[in-house]
Amino acid sequence: MGEDAPWGRIGLIAGNGALPLLVARTLEMEGNAPFVIGIEGEADPHLEAFDFVSAYTGHPGRVVAALKKAKVTDVVMVGGVRGRPQLHRFIPDWTTLKFAARLIPRLRAGDDALLRGVISIIEDAGIRVRGVHELVPSLLAPAGHLAGPKPDRAAKTALKTATTGALALGKLDAGQAAIAIRRRLVALEGAEGTDLMIERIAQLRTQGRLQANRTGALVKIAKPGQDLRADLPTIGPDTIKNAAAAKLTAVAVHAGRSLISELELTKQLADQHKITLMGIDPDQLADLTP
């Protein structure tokens, strides 16, 4: 766990994906089962086996009240959130109204701006917000070539192009991932998320809009200046399976600033599908020069 301060009662604010359940089970095996707040419509139902409550993203007062009632001292936000709070679903209690005044201006901003607002609300309640990488540091993506074949010239060109695209997208606080085929940027992550973006590439190949042979790279990196306590870029076994279905040949993530769920299985699948898997530093694009 993190070394800066001792951990107390841990609360997980759980979004979608496999990672929240993996973290919860890891903590349980370590004898520190968490209190879980599952985001309504997002969290894995298996999380209900823990000390669990469900909450809507537009009910910050309820979230804070639940954390305080459970005597949580440290909160980790883990997993993605597809939906954004809807104004008509805010509950008009005094605490939520106070928080709403802070959140509403951020609803039209990017995800990182919204998450910063959520973090500040929790911290104002006297609860520390910490990163999942502090809690389970083994989830952080290592640097270098991790699995699959060494990148060839075409893969390096695509990786460099996709990295440039992902960096530009991140500066707009609009997404974390991009896909390129050689020097052509073919997809930028939007509100649909990474998996559906990859699926879109598979559909474009089927429709003949993209060449059908195996080529192309996915790059997923942290946004410039991103708060690492929330929404770290994450990939896992499903990412590799989806990349294989889309006939991609390389997947790269931000080394030390992104998460790989089930690293060993992810590496095995990359080897199996002959997909290059790498941890990269996007500020060192020269390293990807063919």
C-alpha positions as CSV (number, residue, x, y, z in Angstrom):
1,M,0.0,0.0,0.0
2,G,0.9,3.6,-0.2
3,E,3.9,4.7,2.0
4,D,3.0,8.4,2.5
5,A,0.3,7.7,5.2
6,P,-1.2,4.7,6.8
7,W,-4.4,3.4,5.4
8,G,-7.5,3.2,7.5
9,R,-10.9,1.9,6.5
10,I,-10.9,1.7,2.7
11,G,-13.8,2.7,0.6
12,L,-14.0,1.8,-3.1
13,I,-16.2,3.9,-5.4
14,A,-16.6,1.4,-8.1
15,G,-17.4,2.0,-11.8
16,N,-17.6,-0.5,-14.6
17,G,-15.1,-3.0,-15.8
18,A,-13.3,-5.9,-14.1
19,L,-10.9,-3.8,-12.1
20,P,-13.1,-2.9,-9.1
21,L,-13.9,-6.5,-8.4
22,L,-10.3,-7.5,-8.7
23,V,-9.2,-4.7,-6.3
24,A,-12.0,-5.6,-3.8
25,R,-11.0,-9.3,-3.8
26,T,-7.3,-8.5,-3.5
27,L,-8.1,-6.4,-0.4
28,E,-10.3,-9.1,1.0
29,M,-7.5,-11.7,0.7
30,E,-5.2,-9.3,2.5
31,G,-7.7,-9.1,5.4
32,N,-8.9,-5.6,4.6
33,A,-12.2,-6.0,2.9
34,P,-13.4,-2.6,1.6
35,F,-16.7,-0.7,1.9
36,V,-17.9,-0.5,-1.7
37,I,-20.1,2.2,-3.2
38,G,-21.2,0.8,-6.6
39,I,-22.1,3.4,-9.2
40,E,-25.6,2.7,-10.3
41,G,-25.8,1.1,-13.8
42,E,-22.0,0.7,-13.9
43,A,-20.7,-1.6,-11.1
44,D,-20.3,-5.3,-11.4
45,P,-23.2,-7.0,-9.4
46,H,-20.6,-9.4,-7.8
47,L,-19.5,-6.4,-5.7
48,E,-22.7,-6.7,-3.7
49,A,-21.0,-9.6,-1.9
50,F,-19.0,-7.0,0.0
51,D,-20.2,-4.3,2.4
52,F,-22.0,-2.5,-0.4
53,V,-24.3,0.3,-1.2
54,S,-25.4,1.6,-4.6
55,A,-25.4,5.3,-5.5
56,Y,-26.1,7.5,-8.5
57,T,-23.4,9.8,-9.7
58,G,-25.7,12.8,-9.2
59,H,-26.2,12.1,-5.5
60,P,-22.9,13.3,-4.0
61,G,-24.6,13.9,-0.6
62,R,-25.6,10.3,-0.3
63,V,-22.1,9.1,-1.3
64,V,-20.4,11.2,1.4
65,A,-23.0,10.3,4.0
66,A,-22.5,6.6,3.2
67,L,-18.7,6.9,3.5
68,K,-19.0,8.7,6.8
69,K,-21.5,6.2,8.2
70,A,-19.1,3.3,7.3
71,K,-16.2,5.2,9.0
72,V,-14.2,5.2,5.8
73,T,-10.9,7.2,6.0
74,D,-9.5,6.5,2.6
75,V,-11.3,6.4,-0.7
76,V,-10.1,4.9,-4.0
77,M,-12.1,5.6,-7.2
78,V,-11.7,2.6,-9.6
79,G,-13.4,1.6,-12.9
80,G,-14.9,3.7,-15.7
81,V,-18.2,5.6,-15.7
82,R,-20.0,5.8,-19.0
83,G,-22.9,8.0,-18.0
84,R,-22.6,11.6,-16.7
85,P,-24.9,13.0,-14.0
86,Q,-28.3,14.3,-15.2
87,L,-29.5,17.5,-13.7
88,H,-33.1,16.2,-13.3
89,R,-31.8,13.4,-11.0
90,F,-30.1,15.5,-8.4
91,I,-31.8,15.1,-5.0
92,P,-32.6,18.4,-3.4
93,D,-31.3,17.8,0.1
94,W,-29.1,20.6,1.5
95,T,-25.8,18.7,1.2
96,T,-26.4,17.7,-2.4
97,L,-27.6,21.2,-3.3
98,K,-24.3,22.6,-1.9
99,F,-22.3,20.1,-3.9
100,A,-24.4,20.6,-7.0
101,A,-23.4,24.2,-7.2
102,R,-19.8,23.0,-7.5
103,L,-20.5,20.1,-9.9
104,I,-23.0,21.6,-12.3
105,P,-20.4,24.0,-14.0
106,R,-18.2,20.9,-14.6
107,L,-20.9,18.8,-16.3
108,R,-20.1,20.3,-19.7
109,A,-16.4,20.0,-19.2
110,G,-14.3,16.8,-19.8
111,D,-14.2,13.8,-17.5
112,D,-11.0,14.8,-15.7
113,A,-12.5,18.2,-14.7
114,L,-15.7,16.4,-13.4
115,L,-13.6,13.9,-11.4
116,R,-11.6,16.7,-9.9
117,G,-14.8,18.2,-8.6
118,V,-15.9,14.8,-7.1
119,I,-12.5,14.4,-5.4
120,S,-12.7,17.9,-3.9
121,I,-16.1,17.2,-2.5
122,I,-15.0,14.0,-0.8
123,E,-11.9,15.6,0.6
124,D,-13.9,18.5,2.0
125,A,-15.7,15.9,4.0
126,G,-12.4,15.0,5.7
127,I,-11.9,11.7,3.7
128,R,-8.6,11.1,1.9
129,V,-8.8,10.3,-1.8
130,R,-6.0,8.1,-3.0
131,G,-5.0,6.4,-6.2
132,V,-5.6,2.7,-6.9
133,H,-1.9,2.5,-7.9
134,E,-1.1,3.3,-4.3
135,L,-3.4,0.6,-3.0
136,V,-2.3,-2.1,-5.5
137,P,1.0,-0.9,-7.1
138,S,1.4,-4.2,-9.0
139,L,-1.4,-3.0,-11.4
140,L,0.8,-0.2,-12.8
141,A,2.0,-0.9,-16.3
142,P,5.7,-1.7,-16.5
143,A,7.9,0.0,-19.1
144,G,9.2,-1.6,-22.2
145,H,8.3,-4.6,-24.4
146,L,5.9,-6.8,-22.3
147,A,4.6,-9.5,-24.6
148,G,4.0,-10.5,-28.2
149,P,6.4,-10.0,-31.0
150,K,8.9,-7.1,-31.1
151,P,7.3,-4.2,-33.0
152,D,8.3,-4.1,-36.6
153,R,8.6,-1.0,-38.7
154,A,4.9,-0.7,-39.5
155,A,4.0,-1.2,-35.9
156,K,6.4,1.4,-34.7
157,T,5.0,3.9,-37.2
158,A,1.4,3.2,-36.1
159,L,2.4,3.4,-32.4
160,K,4.0,6.8,-32.9
161,T,1.0,8.1,-34.9
162,A,-1.5,6.8,-32.3
163,T,0.6,8.3,-29.5
164,T,0.6,11.7,-31.1
165,G,-3.2,11.5,-31.6
166,A,-3.8,10.4,-28.0
167,L,-1.7,13.2,-26.6
168,A,-3.7,15.8,-28.7
169,L,-6.9,14.2,-27.5
170,G,-5.8,14.3,-23.9
171,K,-5.0,18.0,-24.0
172,L,-8.7,18.5,-24.8
173,D,-9.8,16.4,-21.8
174,A,-11.8,14.4,-24.4
175,G,-10.3,10.8,-24.1
176,Q,-7.3,8.7,-23.5
177,A,-6.9,6.4,-26.5
178,A,-6.3,6.5,-30.3
179,I,-5.8,3.9,-33.0
180,A,-3.6,4.4,-36.1
181,I,-2.7,2.3,-39.2
182,R,0.8,3.3,-40.1
183,R,0.7,7.1,-40.5
184,R,-3.1,7.3,-40.6
185,L,-5.0,8.1,-37.5
186,V,-8.2,6.1,-37.8
187,A,-10.0,6.4,-34.4
188,L,-10.0,8.7,-31.4
189,E,-11.7,7.6,-28.1
190,G,-14.9,9.5,-27.4
191,A,-17.8,9.0,-25.0
192,E,-18.2,5.4,-26.1
193,G,-15.0,4.2,-24.4
194,T,-12.1,2.2,-25.6
195,D,-13.8,-1.1,-26.2
196,L,-16.4,0.3,-28.5
197,M,-13.8,2.4,-30.3
198,I,-11.9,-0.8,-31.1
199,E,-15.1,-2.5,-32.1
200,R,-15.7,0.4,-34.6
201,I,-12.4,-0.5,-36.2
202,A,-13.5,-4.1,-36.7
203,Q,-16.7,-2.9,-38.3
204,L,-14.8,-0.5,-40.6
205,R,-12.7,-3.4,-41.8
206,T,-15.8,-5.6,-42.4
207,Q,-17.3,-2.7,-44.4
208,G,-14.2,-2.3,-46.5
209,R,-13.5,1.2,-45.2
210,L,-10.2,0.0,-43.8
211,Q,-7.8,-2.5,-45.2
212,A,-8.6,-6.0,-44.1
213,N,-5.0,-7.3,-43.4
214,R,-3.6,-7.2,-39.9
215,T,-2.1,-3.9,-39.1
216,G,-2.6,-1.0,-36.7
217,A,-1.9,0.0,-33.1
218,L,-3.9,1.1,-30.1
219,V,-2.3,3.6,-27.7
220,K,-3.9,4.5,-24.3
221,I,-2.2,7.1,-22.1
222,A,-2.9,9.5,-19.2
223,K,-4.1,13.0,-20.1
224,P,-1.5,15.7,-19.6
225,G,-1.8,16.9,-16.0
226,Q,-4.3,14.2,-15.2
227,D,-5.1,13.6,-11.5
228,L,-3.8,10.0,-11.1
229,R,-6.3,9.4,-8.3
230,A,-9.2,8.8,-10.7
231,D,-9.8,7.3,-14.2
232,L,-6.2,6.0,-14.9
233,P,-6.0,4.5,-18.3
234,T,-6.7,0.8,-18.0
235,I,-6.4,-2.2,-20.3
236,G,-6.8,-5.9,-19.6
237,P,-7.5,-9.3,-21.2
238,D,-10.6,-8.0,-23.0
239,T,-8.6,-5.2,-24.6
240,I,-6.3,-7.8,-26.2
241,K,-9.2,-9.9,-27.3
242,N,-10.9,-6.9,-28.9
243,A,-7.7,-5.7,-30.5
244,A,-7.3,-9.2,-32.1
245,A,-10.9,-9.1,-33.4
246,A,-10.1,-5.7,-34.9
247,K,-6.9,-7.1,-36.5
248,L,-4.6,-4.8,-34.6
249,T,-1.0,-5.8,-34.2
250,A,0.1,-3.6,-31.3
251,V,-1.2,-2.2,-28.0
252,A,0.7,0.3,-25.9
253,V,-0.1,1.9,-22.6
254,H,1.5,4.7,-20.5
255,A,4.2,3.1,-18.4
256,G,3.8,4.0,-14.7
257,R,0.7,6.0,-15.3
258,S,-1.8,3.4,-16.5
259,L,-3.1,0.1,-15.2
260,I,-3.1,-3.4,-16.6
261,S,-5.8,-5.7,-15.1
262,E,-4.7,-9.3,-14.8
263,L,-1.2,-8.6,-16.2
264,E,-0.1,-12.2,-16.7
265,L,-3.3,-13.2,-18.5
266,T,-3.1,-10.1,-20.6
267,K,0.5,-11.0,-21.6
268,Q,-0.5,-14.6,-22.4
269,L,-3.3,-13.4,-24.7
270,A,-0.9,-10.9,-26.4
271,D,1.5,-13.8,-27.0
272,Q,-1.4,-16.0,-28.2
273,H,-2.7,-13.4,-30.7
274,K,0.7,-12.2,-31.7
275,I,0.0,-8.7,-30.6
276,T,2.9,-6.5,-29.4
277,L,2.2,-5.2,-25.9
278,M,4.3,-2.3,-24.6
279,G,4.6,0.2,-21.8
280,I,5.7,3.5,-23.3
281,D,6.6,7.0,-22.3
282,P,4.6,9.2,-24.7
283,D,7.0,12.1,-24.1
284,Q,9.8,10.0,-25.7
285,L,8.4,9.5,-29.2
286,A,11.9,9.1,-30.6
287,D,12.0,5.7,-29.0
288,L,9.2,4.6,-31.4
289,T,11.0,5.8,-34.5
290,P,11.2,3.0,-37.1
